[in-house]
Amino acid sequence: MANTCSVSNVSNPRSLDDLRPRKLWQVVGNEPVTARLSPEMKNGLQSNLLLFHGPTGSGKTTLARILAASQFCKQPDVDGNPCGNGCSRCRDGLDQIVEYWEWSGADLNAHWSWWADNFSRELLLGGHAFFLDEAQDLDEKYQKVLLKQLEWATNLFIMATTHINKINDALVSRFQPNVFEMRRPTPDQATQALVDVCGTLEIQISKPVAYRVVASYGCDMRKCTNFAYAAKRQSPSKIITDEFVTLVLGTAPAAQTTMKARSRAPAKL
């Protein structure tokens, strides 16, 4: 595709969420995952049970929200991606769609009695979608109940976790073969993505300076995006210099930054 920008076109974001990718092809560094999901979106035959696991900043939440938004969008593009702002559902955003539920594992613990009374409606009625983030925080006793409930689920149900070893094995098996390991992007991918984010925010950063930021954050795109979001408000003349990076990171630039191997490694659990 000609357009390689990795974020939505928001020069004055209201929040960090505005800087998330809105299209499947904009998700950086997880081509094996997006290559499998792309045909489903394009053909409108999306799997209803998906589990994403991997380190923070690898795109789990972003990808889950793209898949959910594509289900509700009234004017998807030719590849099945949500239109972004062409229909009322995309303009309102997921938080305004009553058929969409997004909870963390800790939230579901606190509201389990409600879920127990309403799960059949949420999982069986058409047109609903549920995203359980930080699923490792869901109590084990509730995980065991959920694995039985998912046997009858027909709606979209997505789980994401940074610690898949804390998810009941039987519950994980409910999502097979759609259990996807997410990884942070390569150094080059993360550097280009940070340059793209800064360009969208109308601030300048050179690739060597961007690489330094990426190296410091271990290719964690959440941290890199947070850096750009802060730099828009704090950097003099809207130019991110080595001096500004030193001010933020607290360390002077090395003669040659060596990227840590963990940038592409799975999270150590």
Contacts in CASP RR format, 6 or more apart in sequence:
PFRMAT RR
TARGET T0000
AUTHOR 0000-0000-0000
METHOD contacts of the structure
MODEL  1
MANTCSVSNVSNPRSLDDLRPRKLWQVVGNEPVTARLSPEMKNGLQSNLL
LFHGPTGSGKTTLARILAASQFCKQPDVDGNPCGNGCSRCRDGLDQIVEY
WEWSGADLNAHWSWWADNFSRELLLGGHAFFLDEAQDLDEKYQKVLLKQL
EWATNLFIMATTHINKINDALVSRFQPNVFEMRRPTPDQATQALVDVCGT
LEIQISKPVAYRVVASYGCDMRKCTNFAYAAKRQSPSKIITDEFVTLVLG
TAPAAQTTMKARSRAPAKL
1 25 0 8 1.000
4 192 0 8 1.000
4 196 0 8 1.000
5 26 0 8 1.000
5 196 0 8 1.000
5 200 0 8 1.000
6 21 0 8 1.000
6 26 0 8 1.000
6 28 0 8 1.000
6 192 0 8 1.000
6 193 0 8 1.000
6 196 0 8 1.000
6 197 0 8 1.000
7 19 0 8 1.000
7 20 0 8 1.000
7 21 0 8 1.000
7 26 0 8 1.000
7 196 0 8 1.000
7 197 0 8 1.000
7 200 0 8 1.000
7 225 0 8 1.000
8 18 0 8 1.000
8 19 0 8 1.000
8 20 0 8 1.000
8 21 0 8 1.000
8 22 0 8 1.000
8 84 0 8 1.000
8 200 0 8 1.000
9 200 0 8 1.000
10 18 0 8 1.000
10 19 0 8 1.000
10 200 0 8 1.000
11 200 0 8 1.000
11 201 0 8 1.000
11 202 0 8 1.000
13 19 0 8 1.000
13 201 0 8 1.000
13 229 0 8 1.000
16 225 0 8 1.000
16 226 0 8 1.000
16 229 0 8 1.000
19 197 0 8 1.000
19 200 0 8 1.000
19 201 0 8 1.000
19 225 0 8 1.000
19 228 0 8 1.000
19 229 0 8 1.000
20 61 0 8 1.000
20 62 0 8 1.000
20 65 0 8 1.000
21 27 0 8 1.000
21 28 0 8 1.000
21 62 0 8 1.000
21 66 0 8 1.000
22 66 0 8 1.000
22 69 0 8 1.000
22 81 0 8 1.000
22 82 0 8 1.000
22 84 0 8 1.000
23 66 0 8 1.000
23 77 0 8 1.000
23 79 0 8 1.000
23 81 0 8 1.000
23 82 0 8 1.000
24 34 0 8 1.000
24 37 0 8 1.000
24 38 0 8 1.000
24 41 0 8 1.000
24 63 0 8 1.000
24 66 0 8 1.000
24 70 0 8 1.000
24 79 0 8 1.000
24 81 0 8 1.000
25 34 0 8 1.000
25 38 0 8 1.000
25 79 0 8 1.000
25 81 0 8 1.000
27 33 0 8 1.000
27 34 0 8 1.000
27 59 0 8 1.000
27 62 0 8 1.000
27 63 0 8 1.000
27 66 0 8 1.000
28 185 0 8 1.000
28 189 0 8 1.000
28 190 0 8 1.000
28 193 0 8 1.000
28 221 0 8 1.000
29 183 0 8 1.000
29 184 0 8 1.000
29 185 0 8 1.000
29 186 0 8 1.000
29 189 0 8 1.000
30 58 0 8 1.000
30 59 0 8 1.000
30 63 0 8 1.000
30 180 0 8 1.000
30 182 0 8 1.000
30 183 0 8 1.000
30 185 0 8 1.000
33 52 0 8 1.000
33 63 0 8 1.000
33 180 0 8 1.000
33 181 0 8 1.000
33 182 0 8 1.000
34 63 0 8 1.000
36 180 0 8 1.000
37 46 0 8 1.000
37 63 0 8 1.000
37 67 0 8 1.000
38 79 0 8 1.000
40 46 0 8 1.000
40 47 0 8 1.000
41 67 0 8 1.000
41 70 0 8 1.000
41 76 0 8 1.000
41 79 0 8 1.000
41 80 0 8 1.000
41 81 0 8 1.000
42 78 0 8 1.000
42 79 0 8 1.000
42 80 0 8 1.000
44 80 0 8 1.000
46 67 0 8 1.000
46 70 0 8 1.000
46 71 0 8 1.000
46 156 0 8 1.000
47 178 0 8 1.000
48 153 0 8 1.000
48 154 0 8 1.000
48 155 0 8 1.000
48 156 0 8 1.000
48 157 0 8 1.000
49 150 0 8 1.000
49 153 0 8 1.000
49 157 0 8 1.000
49 174 0 8 1.000
49 175 0 8 1.000
49 178 0 8 1.000
50 64 0 8 1.000
50 67 0 8 1.000
50 156 0 8 1.000
50 157 0 8 1.000
50 158 0 8 1.000
50 159 0 8 1.000
50 175 0 8 1.000
50 178 0 8 1.000
50 180 0 8 1.000
51 135 0 8 1.000
51 158 0 8 1.000
51 159 0 8 1.000
51 160 0 8 1.000
51 161 0 8 1.000
51 164 0 8 1.000
51 167 0 8 1.000
51 172 0 8 1.000
51 175 0 8 1.000
51 178 0 8 1.000
51 179 0 8 1.000
51 180 0 8 1.000
52 59 0 8 1.000
52 60 0 8 1.000
52 63 0 8 1.000
52 64 0 8 1.000
52 158 0 8 1.000
52 159 0 8 1.000
52 160 0 8 1.000
52 161 0 8 1.000
52 180 0 8 1.000
52 182 0 8 1.000
53 60 0 8 1.000
53 160 0 8 1.000
53 161 0 8 1.000
53 162 0 8 1.000
53 163 0 8 1.000
53 164 0 8 1.000
53 179 0 8 1.000
53 180 0 8 1.000
53 181 0 8 1.000
53 182 0 8 1.000
54 60 0 8 1.000
54 161 0 8 1.000
54 162 0 8 1.000
54 164 0 8 1.000
54 181 0 8 1.000
54 182 0 8 1.000
54 183 0 8 1.000
54 266 0 8 1.000
54 267 0 8 1.000
55 162 0 8 1.000
55 182 0 8 1.000
55 183 0 8 1.000
55 184 0 8 1.000
55 220 0 8 1.000
55 266 0 8 1.000
55 267 0 8 1.000
56 162 0 8 1.000
56 220 0 8 1.000
56 222 0 8 1.000
56 267 0 8 1.000
57 184 0 8 1.000
57 220 0 8 1.000
57 221 0 8 1.000
57 222 0 8 1.000
57 223 0 8 1.000
58 182 0 8 1.000
58 183 0 8 1.000
58 184 0 8 1.000
58 220 0 8 1.000
58 221 0 8 1.000
59 182 0 8 1.000
59 221 0 8 1.000
59 222 0 8 1.000
60 133 0 8 1.000
60 160 0 8 1.000
60 161 0 8 1.000
60 182 0 8 1.000
61 133 0 8 1.000
61 160 0 8 1.000
63 182 0 8 1.000
64 131 0 8 1.000
64 133 0 8 1.000
64 158 0 8 1.000
64 160 0 8 1.000
65 94 0 8 1.000
65 131 0 8 1.000
66 81 0 8 1.000
66 82 0 8 1.000
67 156 0 8 1.000
67 158 0 8 1.000
68 94 0 8 1.000
68 100 0 8 1.000
68 129 0 8 1.000
68 131 0 8 1.000
68 156 0 8 1.000
68 158 0 8 1.000
69 82 0 8 1.000
69 84 0 8 1.000
69 89 0 8 1.000
69 90 0 8 1.000
69 93 0 8 1.000
69 94 0 8 1.000
70 76 0 8 1.000
70 80 0 8 1.000
70 81 0 8 1.000
70 82 0 8 1.000
71 127 0 8 1.000
71 129 0 8 1.000
71 156 0 8 1.000
72 82 0 8 1.000
72 89 0 8 1.000
72 90 0 8 1.000
72 94 0 8 1.000
72 97 0 8 1.000
72 99 0 8 1.000
72 100 0 8 1.000
72 129 0 8 1.000
73 80 0 8 1.000
73 81 0 8 1.000
73 82 0 8 1.000
73 83 0 8 1.000
73 84 0 8 1.000
73 87 0 8 1.000
73 89 0 8 1.000
73 90 0 8 1.000
74 83 0 8 1.000
74 87 0 8 1.000
74 88 0 8 1.000
74 89 0 8 1.000
74 90 0 8 1.000
75 83 0 8 1.000
75 86 0 8 1.000
75 87 0 8 1.000
75 90 0 8 1.000
76 82 0 8 1.000
76 83 0 8 1.000
77 83 0 8 1.000
82 90 0 8 1.000
83 90 0 8 1.000
84 90 0 8 1.000
84 91 0 8 1.000
85 91 0 8 1.000
89 97 0 8 1.000
94 100 0 8 1.000
94 102 0 8 1.000
95 102 0 8 1.000
99 127 0 8 1.000
99 128 0 8 1.000
99 129 0 8 1.000
100 128 0 8 1.000
100 129 0 8 1.000
100 130 0 8 1.000
100 131 0 8 1.000
101 122 0 8 1.000
101 128 0 8 1.000
101 129 0 8 1.000
101 130 0 8 1.000
101 131 0 8 1.000
102 130 0 8 1.000
102 131 0 8 1.000
102 133 0 8 1.000
103 111 0 8 1.000
103 130 0 8 1.000
103 131 0 8 1.000
103 132 0 8 1.000
103 133 0 8 1.000
104 132 0 8 1.000
104 133 0 8 1.000
104 134 0 8 1.000
104 137 0 8 1.000
105 132 0 8 1.000
105 133 0 8 1.000
105 134 0 8 1.000
105 135 0 8 1.000
105 136 0 8 1.000
105 137 0 8 1.000
105 138 0 8 1.000
106 134 0 8 1.000
106 137 0 8 1.000
106 138 0 8 1.000
108 115 0 8 1.000
108 132 0 8 1.000
108 138 0 8 1.000
108 142 0 8 1.000
109 137 0 8 1.000
109 138 0 8 1.000
109 139 0 8 1.000
109 142 0 8 1.000
112 139 0 8 1.000
112 142 0 8 1.000
115 122 0 8 1.000
116 145 0 8 1.000
119 149 0 8 1.000
120 152 0 8 1.000
121 128 0 8 1.000
122 128 0 8 1.000
122 130 0 8 1.000
122 155 0 8 1.000
123 130 0 8 1.000
123 149 0 8 1.000
123 150 0 8 1.000
123 152 0 8 1.000
123 153 0 8 1.000
123 154 0 8 1.000
123 155 0 8 1.000
123 157 0 8 1.000
124 152 0 8 1.000
124 153 0 8 1.000
124 154 0 8 1.000
124 155 0 8 1.000
125 155 0 8 1.000
126 154 0 8 1.000
126 155 0 8 1.000
127 155 0 8 1.000
128 155 0 8 1.000
128 156 0 8 1.000
129 155 0 8 1.000
129 156 0 8 1.000
129 157 0 8 1.000
129 158 0 8 1.000
130 155 0 8 1.000
130 156 0 8 1.000
130 157 0 8 1.000
130 158 0 8 1.000
131 158 0 8 1.000
131 159 0 8 1.000
131 160 0 8 1.000
132 138 0 8 1.000
132 157 0 8 1.000
132 158 0 8 1.000
132 159 0 8 1.000
132 160 0 8 1.000
133 160 0 8 1.000
134 160 0 8 1.000
134 161 0 8 1.000
134 162 0 8 1.000
135 159 0 8 1.000
135 160 0 8 1.000
135 161 0 8 1.000
135 167 0 8 1.000
136 161 0 8 1.000
136 162 0 8 1.000
136 163 0 8 1.000
136 164 0 8 1.000
136 166 0 8 1.000
136 167 0 8 1.000
138 146 0 8 1.000
140 168 0 8 1.000
143 167 0 8 1.000
143 168 0 8 1.000
143 171 0 8 1.000
144 168 0 8 1.000
144 170 0 8 1.000
144 171 0 8 1.000
146 171 0 8 1.000
147 168 0 8 1.000
147 170 0 8 1.000
147 171 0 8 1.000
147 174 0 8 1.000
150 157 0 8 1.000
150 171 0 8 1.000
150 174 0 8 1.000
151 174 0 8 1.000
159 167 0 8 1.000
159 175 0 8 1.000
161 167 0 8 1.000
162 267 0 8 1.000
163 267 0 8 1.000
163 269 0 8 1.000
164 172 0 8 1.000
164 179 0 8 1.000
164 269 0 8 1.000
165 269 0 8 1.000
172 179 0 8 1.000
181 266 0 8 1.000
183 264 0 8 1.000
183 265 0 8 1.000
183 266 0 8 1.000
184 190 0 8 1.000
184 218 0 8 1.000
184 219 0 8 1.000
184 220 0 8 1.000
184 221 0 8 1.000
184 263 0 8 1.000
184 264 0 8 1.000
185 193 0 8 1.000
185 219 0 8 1.000
185 221 0 8 1.000
185 263 0 8 1.000
186 219 0 8 1.000
186 263 0 8 1.000
186 264 0 8 1.000
187 211 0 8 1.000
187 214 0 8 1.000
187 215 0 8 1.000
187 219 0 8 1.000
187 259 0 8 1.000
187 263 0 8 1.000
189 219 0 8 1.000
190 214 0 8 1.000
190 218 0 8 1.000
190 219 0 8 1.000
190 221 0 8 1.000
190 224 0 8 1.000
190 263 0 8 1.000
191 207 0 8 1.000
191 210 0 8 1.000
191 211 0 8 1.000
191 214 0 8 1.000
192 207 0 8 1.000
193 221 0 8 1.000
193 224 0 8 1.000
194 205 0 8 1.000
194 210 0 8 1.000
194 213 0 8 1.000
194 214 0 8 1.000
194 224 0 8 1.000
194 225 0 8 1.000
194 227 0 8 1.000
194 228 0 8 1.000
195 205 0 8 1.000
195 207 0 8 1.000
195 210 0 8 1.000
197 224 0 8 1.000
197 225 0 8 1.000
197 228 0 8 1.000
198 204 0 8 1.000
198 205 0 8 1.000
198 210 0 8 1.000
198 228 0 8 1.000
198 231 0 8 1.000
198 240 0 8 1.000
201 228 0 8 1.000
201 229 0 8 1.000
201 231 0 8 1.000
201 232 0 8 1.000
202 232 0 8 1.000
202 238 0 8 1.000
203 228 0 8 1.000
203 231 0 8 1.000
203 232 0 8 1.000
203 235 0 8 1.000
203 238 0 8 1.000
203 239 0 8 1.000
203 240 0 8 1.000
204 238 0 8 1.000
204 239 0 8 1.000
204 240 0 8 1.000
205 213 0 8 1.000
205 228 0 8 1.000
205 231 0 8 1.000
205 239 0 8 1.000
205 240 0 8 1.000
209 240 0 8 1.000
209 241 0 8 1.000
209 242 0 8 1.000
209 245 0 8 1.000
210 240 0 8 1.000
211 257 0 8 1.000
212 242 0 8 1.000
212 245 0 8 1.000
212 253 0 8 1.000
212 257 0 8 1.000
213 224 0 8 1.000
213 227 0 8 1.000
213 245 0 8 1.000
213 249 0 8 1.000
214 224 0 8 1.000
214 259 0 8 1.000
215 257 0 8 1.000
215 258 0 8 1.000
215 259 0 8 1.000
215 260 0 8 1.000
216 249 0 8 1.000
216 251 0 8 1.000
217 223 0 8 1.000
217 224 0 8 1.000
217 227 0 8 1.000
218 259 0 8 1.000
218 260 0 8 1.000
218 262 0 8 1.000
218 263 0 8 1.000
219 259 0 8 1.000
219 263 0 8 1.000
219 264 0 8 1.000
227 248 0 8 1.000
230 248 0 8 1.000
231 240 0 8 1.000
231 244 0 8 1.000
231 248 0 8 1.000
232 238 0 8 1.000
234 244 0 8 1.000
235 241 0 8 1.000
235 244 0 8 1.000
236 244 0 8 1.000
242 253 0 8 1.000
245 253 0 8 1.000
246 252 0 8 1.000
246 253 0 8 1.000
262 268 0 8 1.000
END
